[in-house]
Amino acid sequence: MTDSPPPAADQRIGLDLVAPEMYAPVLRRLALVAVCLALVVGSVAGLFLEPVAGVVAALVVAVPAVAYVLAVRRRRLWLAGNTLYARTLWRTRQLRVPAVTGVELLVHPGRLSRVVLRLTAGPDRQLVPLAMYTDAGSGRELHILGLRRLADTLSRSELAAGIAVVELLVHQLRAEARDAPLPERPLYRAVAAARNKDYVAQIVLTDQEITGLY
């Protein structure tokens, strides 16, 4: 894969495509704007109706926005050992990657196109964002350590679809390691192929389509 040493088996490897710390300032501003707007709405409602109505109006405006900010800031996705962890506002879900019963590569075409790995284990399902690209030719991809650990862990699955995805991740890893241009990166090729066919809905790539990307 690469000449760099692999991460320790029990090391926690983050799989967030965009680290929450990067958009924390935006979330703080959103929460502040929501609270200010809630105070204005609550004051107006209390002035023309009654104080209780003002409080209710303020809460209706502020609570959803603040809850959204808290949920986004708490959200995390990481691998530790063979287990994928997904933390939301209320709980942390776990999914053992070698035990998955379904592996799918999804492409969401659009002005901001996304490539997502969908893992299924019985009734449990988890999405792992791998890359996103804009029409302008820029984008963001999962970092090298994340790709490597994901490929290593998924290689323990006996699914044929898993093997195809592992090979794709390995080729993507090599492309990122040598800083290859976007047209030489398998994940970008998946998006480019969807755009060339004018797809607008979510696409689930077949094993043959996946192998054709590298």
C-alpha distance (Angstrom), angle and dihedral (degrees) to the residues before:
residue distance angle dihedral
M1 . . .
T2 3.83 . .
D3 3.79 135.1 .
S4 3.81 92.7 -116.4
P5 3.83 115.8 104.5
P6 3.81 114.2 -100.1
P7 3.81 118.4 -109.9
A8 3.80 117.6 -98.5
A9 3.80 113.1 -84.7
D10 3.80 93.6 -117.4
Q11 3.81 95.9 40.1
R12 3.78 114.9 121.1
I13 3.81 109.1 -119.7
G14 3.80 117.3 -168.4
L15 3.81 116.6 -134.4
D16 3.81 98.7 -171.3
L17 3.79 108.2 132.1
V18 3.80 89.1 -153.2
A19 3.79 114.6 26.5
P20 3.82 110.8 -126.4
E21 3.81 89.0 -130.1
M22 3.80 89.0 67.6
Y23 3.79 94.7 62.4
A24 3.81 97.2 32.3
P25 3.85 92.3 106.2
V26 3.80 90.5 53.8
L27 3.79 90.7 50.1
R28 3.79 91.7 50.2
R29 3.79 90.7 52.3
L30 3.80 90.6 47.8
A31 3.79 91.1 52.4
L32 3.81 91.3 47.5
V33 3.81 92.5 49.7
A34 3.81 90.7 48.1
V35 3.80 92.4 51.3
C36 3.82 92.4 47.3
L37 3.79 91.5 48.2
A38 3.80 90.1 47.9
L39 3.81 90.8 53.2
V40 3.80 91.2 51.0
V41 3.81 93.7 47.0
G42 3.79 91.6 44.5
S43 3.80 92.4 49.3
V44 3.80 93.0 50.2
A45 3.80 92.6 45.8
G46 3.80 91.4 47.5
L47 3.78 91.5 48.5
F48 3.80 96.7 51.2
L49 3.80 98.8 30.9
E50 3.80 120.8 17.1
P51 3.82 136.9 -61.6
V52 3.79 93.9 -100.0
A53 3.80 90.9 54.5
G54 3.79 89.0 50.4
V55 3.79 92.3 53.7
V56 3.81 91.9 47.7
A57 3.81 91.7 48.9
A58 3.80 91.5 49.7
L59 3.79 91.8 50.4
V60 3.81 92.4 47.9
V61 3.79 89.7 56.4
A62 3.80 99.8 38.8
V63 3.80 105.7 37.9
P64 3.85 99.6 61.4
A65 3.81 92.8 46.8
V66 3.79 94.5 46.5
A67 3.81 91.3 45.4
Y68 3.81 89.9 51.9
V69 3.81 91.4 50.7
L70 3.80 91.6 49.6
A71 3.81 91.9 47.4
V72 3.80 93.5 50.7
R73 3.80 93.4 46.1
R74 3.79 92.2 50.2
R75 3.80 96.0 45.5
R76 3.81 113.7 109.2
L77 3.79 136.9 163.0
W78 3.80 122.7 -162.0
L79 3.79 146.7 150.6
A80 3.79 123.7 -128.7
G81 3.76 115.8 175.3
N82 3.80 107.9 -38.7
T83 3.80 94.1 -29.1
L84 3.78 127.6 98.2
Y85 3.81 114.2 -148.4
A86 3.81 124.5 -160.5
R87 3.79 116.5 -173.2
T88 3.78 120.7 -162.4
L89 3.78 131.8 173.2
W90 3.80 94.9 -77.9
R91 3.80 108.0 23.6
T92 3.78 149.0 4.3
R93 3.79 118.0 -118.0
Q94 3.81 124.2 -155.1
L95 3.78 130.9 -153.6
R96 3.80 124.7 -179.4
V97 3.79 104.1 -137.3
P98 3.85 98.4 -155.2
A99 3.81 88.4 55.4
V100 3.81 96.6 54.2
T101 3.78 117.2 131.9
G102 3.79 95.7 -162.0
V103 3.81 135.6 36.1
E104 3.81 119.5 -176.9
L105 3.79 134.2 170.2
L106 3.79 111.9 -145.6
V107 3.78 129.3 -165.4
H108 3.80 120.2 -160.3
P109 3.82 105.3 -166.4
G110 3.78 121.4 -158.0
R111 3.78 142.3 100.3
L112 3.80 84.7 -52.7
S113 3.79 104.0 33.7
R114 3.80 120.4 -163.1
V115 3.80 135.0 -161.2
V116 3.79 113.7 -154.6
L117 3.79 134.6 -179.2
R118 3.80 113.8 -140.8
L119 3.80 116.8 -158.4
T120 3.80 122.0 -169.5
A121 3.79 128.0 -168.1
G122 3.79 111.6 174.4
P123 3.80 107.8 -60.0
D124 3.81 92.2 -12.8
R125 3.78 121.9 93.7
Q126 3.79 131.1 179.0
L127 3.80 132.8 -176.2
V128 3.80 120.8 -145.4
P129 3.84 114.2 -166.4
L130 3.80 110.0 -138.3
A131 3.80 103.6 176.1
M132 3.78 145.8 -17.8
Y133 3.81 127.9 -156.6
T134 3.78 134.3 -171.6
D135 3.79 127.5 -141.1
A136 3.81 87.7 -109.9
G137 3.79 91.4 67.3
S138 3.78 99.4 -103.8
G139 3.76 129.3 110.8
R140 3.77 149.9 133.5
E141 3.79 130.0 -97.1
L142 3.77 134.4 -167.3
H143 3.79 109.7 -88.3
I144 3.80 123.1 -104.0
L145 3.81 97.4 -104.1
G146 3.80 90.6 50.9
L147 3.79 92.6 49.5
R148 3.79 92.0 47.8
R149 3.78 96.2 49.2
L150 3.80 91.8 43.7
A151 3.81 91.5 51.2
D152 3.81 93.0 45.8
T153 3.79 92.7 49.0
L154 3.79 95.3 43.8
S155 3.82 90.6 49.6
R156 3.81 87.4 70.4
S157 3.80 89.1 67.1
E158 3.80 117.0 94.4
L159 3.80 94.5 -146.5
A160 3.81 117.4 119.8
A161 3.79 89.6 -140.3
G162 3.78 88.8 53.7
I163 3.81 91.5 55.1
A164 3.81 91.2 51.8
V165 3.80 91.3 50.6
V166 3.81 91.7 46.6
E167 3.80 90.5 55.3
L168 3.79 89.6 48.6
L169 3.80 91.4 51.4
V170 3.80 91.3 48.6
H171 3.81 91.7 52.8
Q172 3.80 90.4 45.8
L173 3.79 89.1 49.9
R174 3.78 91.7 52.4
A175 3.79 91.4 47.5
E176 3.79 92.3 51.6
A177 3.80 92.0 45.1
R178 3.82 91.8 57.0
D179 3.82 92.7 39.1
A180 3.80 92.6 -119.5
P181 3.81 118.4 -172.9
L182 3.80 116.0 -96.9
P183 3.84 96.5 -101.4
E184 3.81 88.1 61.3
R185 3.80 94.4 53.2
P186 3.83 116.4 94.0
L187 3.80 95.6 -142.1
Y188 3.79 91.6 53.4
R189 3.80 90.1 46.9
A190 3.80 88.6 57.0
V191 3.80 90.2 55.8
A192 3.82 93.0 43.3
A193 3.81 91.2 52.1
A194 3.81 91.0 51.6
R195 3.80 91.5 49.0
N196 3.80 92.4 48.8
K197 3.81 89.6 55.3
D198 3.83 91.3 48.3
Y199 3.78 92.6 -123.7
V200 3.80 113.8 171.8
A201 3.79 100.5 175.5
Q202 3.78 130.1 68.4
I203 3.81 113.0 -74.7
V204 3.80 126.6 -150.5
L205 3.80 107.8 -154.8
T206 3.79 119.5 -137.6
D207 3.81 122.0 -131.7
Q208 3.80 89.2 -104.7
E209 3.80 92.1 51.4
I210 3.80 90.4 48.8
T211 3.80 93.8 52.0
G212 3.80 89.1 49.2
L213 3.81 90.1 63.2
Y214 3.81 95.2 69.2
